Amino acid sequence: MKKSIIMVVNPISGDVDKAQFIETASFFAEKENLELILYETSGEGDVVKIRELYNEHLPERILVAGGDGTIKMVAEAIEKHDVILGILPAGSANGLSVDLNLPLTLEENLEIAFYGNYIEMDMIAINGKKSLHLSDIGLNADLVKNYENSETRGMWGYAIQAYTTLIDMEDPFEATITANNQTSTCVARMIVIANSQKYGTGVIINPDGAMNDGKFELVILKNLDLIVFGKIITGNMPIESDDVEIISTDRATIKTNIPVSFQIDGEYCGAESILEISILHKQLKVAVA
């Protein structure tokens, strides 16, 4: 009986046609004498269906063609199983693949997804939800919300909404942060909960971040005017600035004086005033070069 490999495809992510992804992956699977089991996400019951597929076929690897949200969803479906995730970046902003230094071409990514080594990645639990990459409260979460509600996709869509979000931004919020047995209060525009270093744009927000060190970082941006925001989006993160504070920890609580926009891995999750955060060490195997 042929061994199987499951391929999870998000048909609408990134406004990218997935036909070539499926065709090229099928060619790779045929070459390796593997049966390719294709699953297209629908947004309804995907986690349960992927888990059922895994239990039926028990593959050694699962391919994911989609963005960070799709990868996170598949990671949640298989988190208790010994299986390697192969990423085929196909989202609007492929933050995790950028952080993993995955190549730009489909063929190279399929080589890694089918044959590559793997790392054991941490995940972060935030109010019971899982984060693989970068989550935040504040201005960027507002941007994610605006992007989800807009019709323009891709990097141009992000650029338009970044401008709109800055123009419309409200007053900063007050946050009380408990971490490493210390509690402090600050006024902030945005707090990033980072398992890694970069946003999908390549912008480094957390220079010392590592995805397998048993820690996450809280990157507190106290002031985010056009000048600071400009420095961040051009990759010149002003780490030494009084406007930026970074806390490295494995557990934290953030309480805000008002409900603040919150996003996980590029997916808007509503407004929250309390975040309970903890690290989940070495939760996921991901194929890398």
Buried (B, 14 or more C-beta within 10 A) or exposed (E): EEBBBBBBBBBBBBEBEBEEBBEBBBEBBEEEEBBBBBBBBEEEEBBEBBBEBBEEBEBEBBBBBBBBBBBBBBBBBBBEEEBBBBBBBBBBBBBBBBBBEBEEEBEEBBBBBBEBEBBEBBBBBBEEBBBBBBBBBBBBBBBBBBBEEEEEBEEEBBEBBBEBBBEEBEEBBBBBBBBEEEEEEBEBBBBBBBBBBBBBBEBBBBEEBBBBBEBBBBBBBBBBEEEBBEBBBEEEBBBEEEBBBBBBBBBBBBBBEEEBBBBBBBBBBEBBBEBBBBBBBBBBBBBBE
